[in-house]
Amino acid sequence: MLLLVVVGFLGGLITGISPCIIPVLPVIAAGGSVGGSRWRPVAIIGGLVASFSVFVLVGASLLSALGLPDDFLHDLAIAMLFVLAAGLVVPQIGALLERPFARVGGRPASGSANGFVLGLSLGLVFVPCAGPVLTTVDAAAGNHRVGFTVVLLTVAFALGVAVPLLALAYLSRRATATFGVLRAHMPVVRRVAGVVVALVAVAIICNVTTALRGIPGYSTTLQHRIDRAAGVTGQLHALKGEHGKDYAAAQTPAAGALPALGRAPTFAGITEWLNTPGGRPLTLSSLRGKVVLVDFWTYSCINCQRELPHVEAWYREYHRYGLEVVGVHTPEFPFEYVASNVEAAVGRLGVRFPVAVDDHYKTWDAYNNTYWPAEYLIDQNGEIRHTAFGEGQYATTEGDIRLLLEARGARSLPPPTEVPNRAPTRPVTTETYLGYVRFDGERYLGSPVLESRAATYHLASDLSTGEVSFGGTWTQEAWEITAGKGAQIELSYMADDVYLVLGGKGRVSVSVNGVHMKTVQVSGLPDLYTMVSSSTYHTGLLTLSASPGVKAYDFTFG
């Protein structure tokens, strides 16, 4: 037990210096620098530890019992941040907030109570940062198996997180106390702190902080190393059965051999549901008892389109045996944020399983996902047992689906599906974005590219494999380039097939190695078009001539 607590504390300490905590740092720094009590930083971090620990241990069960949505506490935390920001900016509001705690133990609170409330809101915002150790705690809590050791592990983790954050709060307070200019203008400092808190709340609402998912997760790597070095991985998994039935023991030997990867996050921030009765939402709690495959995809992605036949076949063959598939459509390009476009694509692609429109990336972020496509296979108790990222691994995924269905009592399953695997088996040219957000200037040759205005370009005389060049008039925008007079693109590629996402209206003439192949008519919603389709792997120089108004987004290959 002592070893688990030490590992939990170290895991929290590492998480406290990870990129994930960046969104709460401005609030802690601002909150710690104001207020009359020297204990205010302790109160802020104490509130964070308290709310974080309570939510991890009983939050899921409490929300379920009250019939509240899974993101209720997250939304409550944001509301609390706005209220506390108002209290910092307007002294009268601050006084009202502190009045219920005006005297603690017979002494004036002196701003500490306000700090504690601020910490309570931060704890709820901070919960998604829980690392590998807390995955075990969350799973145990979600299955109503919270024992003494689980509580100790949770508190140890939270205290580990508190150490670097408390140091930050005290450094901020010391800086304010040291510099005479700040002391002399404390009311202004307090108002600035309030504005900072409000801006952080707005950033969380607008998903500005989701950019942090691109920062390398060194803290997770360190945590896994600590777990392995201490030899506690098996003990962490065993905690899921503390004071309750051990789920793994209830499985068939084959299904029990699948790893337990943590409790599956709920579907959060879904703007619309497709292919469900009356468009009603699905929840993981309502699907408890079934095997659930969560499939992250986006409709103009060729990798996702090549995978869809496999997912559709699994849904068709195994749905009646207890499999549910939920396709989480998380958009990449602006036109994929439009729900009607997604609905049209779902019909055109023949998707029959339920689709959750995840325009705000909340479910994507809840799963800490970074791939299109990505598969998360969840067992009947809500535990993730298998993941697959990118194309391929279809036989393994289907085999694990069958194991989990058999573990829940399915008998006489049909033979495994036989869907051709169309994923490339040899190296192909790297995906090539044409808008400036993801434009790779190192793979471009020719006239300098100008953003957000029409410019005339001249094709490069010679391209190496993977390089691209523009000719004629183009306007490069964030995600696409729009053709003007004499617009051309040349691309040297290595693949069987070449695809291009196109929008607007007009024609695109396609030539390979100087030989005209076809003319593509572009109209309707932006979508994926096939430029080259070949039965053999080859290299070639693709030349496209586009009529004015055609929009080109992204080359992909197969």
N, C-alpha and C positions, 0 to 999 in steps of 0.2 A: 504494500500500500504506500509506504514512504517513497519508494522509487517512482510510482505513478504520480504522486504529488509533485516530486521534484521535476519530473518530465513535463507535467502540466505547467509549472511555474516557468520553466525555461522556454516552453512553447509560447506562453504569453509574453515573455520578455522579448522574444524574437519578433512576434507579431507587433509589439509596441514600437518597433523600429522599422516596420515594413512599409512599402508604398501604400498599402491599403488604408492606413490610418491618416493619410494626408488630408482627407476632407474634414476631419475633426480637429486638426492642429490649429487652424486659425481661431476656432471658437475657444479652445483651451487657452491659447495665448492671450486672446482678448479678454476672456472671462477672468483669467488669473491676474491680469494687470490692474483690475479695478476692484473697488470695494474696500471697506474700512478694516476688515478683519484679516489678520495674518494667516488665519486658518481657512480662508476662502479657497485656495488651491486644493487643500485636503478635502474640503467639502465637495468641490467639483468632481474630483477623481473618485471620492467615496460614492457620490451619486451614480457615476458611470459604472463602477464596479457592482453596485447594488442592482441597478436596473438590468445591466448585462447578464448578471448571474441568474436573476429571477426569470428573465425572459427565456434564457437558454433552457432552464430546468422545467419551467411550467407554462411557458408562453403558448406553445402549440396546443396543449391540453386546455388551457383557459379559454383561448379563442374559440376552440371547437365547442366547449361547453356553453359559451355565451352566444354561439351562432354568429360570430363576427368574422369578417374576411381576414385572410392570413396576413395582409399588409396593413391591418388597422393600426398596430402599434408603431409601425414605421411612419404612417401618416400622422399619428398623434405626436410622435417625436418632432416632426417638422413643424406642426402647429405650435408645439411648446417653444421651439426655437424662435418663431416669430413673436410670440408673446414675451419671451425673455428679452428679445432685441428691443421691443417697445419699452420694456422696463428699464433698459440701459439708456435709451435715448430720451425718454420722458421720466423725470424723477418721480412724479406723482404716481405713475403706473408702477414703478419699481417699489415704491413704498407700499402700495396695495398688495403686491406680490409677496412682500416680506412680512406683512402684518400677521398672517396665520402662524408665522414662526417667530414672532417678535421676541419671545423669551424662550430660551432653551435651557432647561435645568435652572430656572430662576435668574438667568443672565440674558442680556440682550444678545440677539443673534449676530448683529453687526455685519450683515451681508453674507454670512456663511450659509444661511438657509436658502437664499436666492441662488448661491453657487451650487448647493446640493440639488436644487430643482434643475438647474442647467445641466449638471452631470447626469441626472436621470434621463433627460432627453437625449444626451449624447450616447448613453448606453444602448438605447434602442436603435440609433443610427449605426452604431458600431458593430452590432451583432453579425452582419454579413462578413466581417473580417475574421471570424473564428477560423482557426487553422485546423490541421489534421487531427489534433487531439480533441478539439471541440466537435468534430464530426461524430466521433464516438459518443460524446456526451449528448449531442442533439438527437442521435438515433435512439439512445437509451431513454431519453426523456419523452420522445415522440411515441414510444411504445409503452409508456407508463411504467418504466422500470428504474425509477430514480432511487438509488440506494445511497447509503452513507458515503461510500467511496466515490460515487459519481458527483455528489455534492462537493466533496473535498477537491476533486479534480477540477471542477468548474471554478471554484473559488481560487484555487492555486493559479489557474490560467489567468483569471481576471486580475489577481494581484500582480502577476508577472507583467501584464499589460500596463498596470497602473504605475510601475516604477519609472519608465522613461517619460510617460505623460505627466506625472507629478513633477518630475525634474523640469520639464518644459514650463509648466504653470508657475513654478517658483522662480525660474529664470526671468520670465516675463514680468512677474511682480517685482523682482529685484531691480530689473532695468527701469521700471517706472519709478521706484523709490529712489534710485541712484541719481537719475538725471533731473536736475532742478526744473528744467523747462516742462517736463512731463508733469511733475508735482504741481507746478504753478497753474497748469491748465487741465487739472483732473476732470472737470466737467466735460471738457472737449474730448479728452481721452475716453471717457465713459461713453459719450455719444458715438465716437468712431468705433469703439468696441461693439456697440449695438448695431451699427451699420454692417460691420464685418459678419456678425452672427446672422443677420438677415440675408446678406449676400450668399453665405454658405447654404442657408436653407433654400434659397432660390436656385443655387447651383445643383443641389441634390434633386429638386423637383424637375429641373430641366435636363437631368442626366449628364451634366457637364463632367461630373466626376467619373463617368464611365470610361473616360480616356485613360484612366489609370490601369485598365485591364491590359494595356499594351506594355506596361512596365514589367521587366522580368521578375518572376516570383521567387526571388532568392530566399525569402523567409520560409516558404513551403519546403524548399529543398533542404534547408538547415533543419527544419522540424523533422522531416523524414529521417535525416541522418541521426539525429538525437534518438528517435524512436528505435532505430535499428541498433545503434550502439548500446543502448540501455537494455535491449532485448525485451521491450514491453509491448510490441505489436500484438502478440497473442493475448496479453492481459487486457489491452484496450478493447479488443473484440469481445473478450469474455464479459466485460462490463455490460454489454448489451443484454445479457441474460441475468444480471444480478437481481435477486428478489423477484424473479419471474421466470417464465418458461424460456429456455434457450432456443431461439428460433432455428439456429443451425441444426440442432439435434432433431428437430421435427422434419427435416428434409430427407429426401432420398440421399444415399451416399453421393451420387453424382452431382445433384443440385447443391448439396451442402459444400461441395468442393469449390464452388464459385466464390470469389472474394466478396466480402461485404464492404461496400465502398461508401457507406454513409446513407442517412435518410434522404430521400429525394426531396428537393425543394418543391414548393407548390407552384402553380401557374400564377404569375403575378403580372399585373398591369396589362392584361389582354384587352385589346380594344374591340375585338369582334370575334365571334365563333362561327365557323362554317361547317357544314355537314353534321350538325347536331340538331335534334328535334327542336324546332322553333328558335334556333340560334342560341339555345340556353347554354351557359358555361358548364364546363366539366371541372371537377376538383379531384385532387388525388385522394381525399378522404372518401368521396363518393365512389371512387374506383377501387378502394381497398378490398382485397380479396381476389382481384384480377391481376394478371401479368400485364404490365403497361410498357410499351415502347414509345419513348419520347424522341421524335425525329426533328432535329433542327434543319431547316432548309430555306431556300429563297428561290422564287420561280424562274428567274433568268439565268441561274447557275447551271452550267452544263454538268458539273459533277453531281448536283442534286437531281437533275433530270435523268442521268444514267442510273442513279440509285433508286429512283421512285418505283420502277417495275418490281424490284425485289421487295420493297416495303409493301406495295399493293398486294403482291402475291401472299406475303405473310398474313396480311390483314384478311384477305379473302379465305385463306385456308384454315387459319387458327382462331378467328374471331369467335366462332361458335364454341370453341373449347376454353374460352376465358381470356383471350388476348385482346387488349385494347391498344390501338395506335393513336397517338396524338402528334400531329405534325405541327410544330411550332414554326410559323413563318416569320422569320426575323429579316427585315429588308436590308439590302446593300445599297441600291441606287434609289434616288428620290421617287421615281415612278412606282417602286415597289412598296412605298408607304401608303399608297391609295388602296383602300380596302376593296373597292369595286374592281380594280385591276387584279388584285389577288384572287377575288372570287371568279373573275373571268378565266384566269390562268388555271385555277383549280378545276374548272369545268373542261377547259381545253385539254389539260393533261390527264384527265380521267381519274383524278384523285377522289376516292370514296371515303377515306377515313376522316375523322374530325380534324379540323385545322384551327389552331389558335393564332390570331393575328397579333404579333408581338412588336408593334411599331415602336414602342418606347424602350425596347431592349431589357425590360425588367426581368422577364423569365430567362433570357439569355444570360444576364448578369447573375441571377440567382444560381444558375448552374455553373457560373464561371466559365462559360463556353467561349471558344475562339475559332470554331470551324463550321464551314458549310460543306458537306453535311456532317452531322454528328448524331450518334445514337446513344441513348441512355436506357438500359433495360432494367425495369423495376419489378421486384417480386411482389407477392400478394400482401406482404406486410409493409410495403412502402420503402423497401431498402433497394438501393442501386446495386445490381450484381454484375453488370457488364457494360462496358463503354466501347465505342468504335468511332474513330475520327477519320473523315475523308472517305474515299471510295474503298471498296474491297471488304475483306473479312466477312463476307456474306454467309458463308457456310458456318463459320464460328458463331455469328450472331443468331442464325436460325437454330443451330444446335442448342444454344443456351436458352432460346425461347422454348424449345421442346422440353428441355430439362425442367424449367420452372413450371411449365404447364403440367407436366407429369407429377411434379412435387405437390401441386394443389389438387391432384386427383384425376387429371385427364387420362383417359384410356383410349386405345385404338386410334392414335393420331394418324393422319394421312401421311403418305411418304413425303420426304423433303421436297420442296419445290425445285423446279428446274428452270431457272431464268438465266439466260446468258449473261456472263459478266463482261460488260463493255468497257470497263476501266482500262486505260492504257497500260500496256505491259512493258513498254520501252520508254526511254527518256523523250519528253516532248518539250517544245518551247514553253518558257515560263509565261504565265498569264500577263497580258499586256494592257494596262489601263491607259486611256487616252485623255481623260480629264486631268486637270492639274493637281487634284487632291492626291492621287496615287501615281502620277506620271513619273516614269523612271527615265530621267534625263540621261543617264549613263548608257541607255540602250537606244537613244535617239541620235540620228545623224541628219544634218541639213541646216536650213536657216534657223536662227534662234527662235524659240517658241515664246510668243507673247500672250499673257493671260488676259482673258475677259475683253478682248477686242479683235476685230477682224484684221488679219495680216496675210500677206502673200508669201508663200513658201516655195523653195526650190528643192526638188528631190535630190538626195545624195547619189553620187555616181556608182557607189559600190557599198553593199551591205553585207555584214557578216551574219551568221545564223543568230536569230533572236533580236536583231536590230530593226528599227522602224524609221520611216522618213515621211514627211508631208510635202505635197506639191499643190500649187494653186492657192486659193483663198480658203482659210479656215478660221473659225473663232473658237478658241479653247476656253471652256467653262470648267466649273468645279469637277463635274463628273463625265462630261462629254465634250466632243468637238462638233461644231456645226458647219456643214459644207457651204461654201460660196462658189464663185465662178471658177471653173476649171479645177475643182477640188480632187486631189488624189492622195492615196496612202500606199506606200510600198512596205512590205514586211517580209523578211527572210525567215522562214520557219522550218521546223523539223517535226513531223507528225503524220498521222494518217488523215485526220480531219481538222479543219479550221472553222471556228465559230466566231461570230461577232454580234454583240448586242447592238441593235439599231432602233432608232425612233424617227419621228418626223414623217414626211411623205416625199416620195421620189423614187429614183432608180439608182442601183449600184451595179456597175459593170465589173465583172470578175475575170481576171486573167492570171494564169500561172505560167511562169517562165516565158512570158510574151505571147502566149496562146490564149485567145478568148475562150472562156469556159461557159459563162452564162450571164444573164442579167437578172438581178434580184429586185422585185418590186417591194418597196417599203411603204407600209401604211398601218393605220390603227395604233394600238397600244405598243409602246416599246417592248421588244422581245428579242429572243435569241434566234439568229438566222445562221444557216449553214453556208459558208463560203466555199469550202472545199470538202468533198467527200470521196475518199479513195479506199480501195481494198488493200492497198499496200503502204507500208511505212516509207516515207520519202522526205527529201528536202526540196524546197522550192522557193521561188520569189513570187509572192502574191502582190498583184497590183489591182487596186480598187479605184474606180472613177465614179464619184458620187455627184448627183444633181443637187443644185442649191436647196437647202432646207433639210437635207438628211442629217441625222444626228448619229454619231458613232461613239460607243461607250467603252467597250472592253473586248479584246480578243482572248479566246480560250481555245484549247487544243485537245485532240483525242487520238 
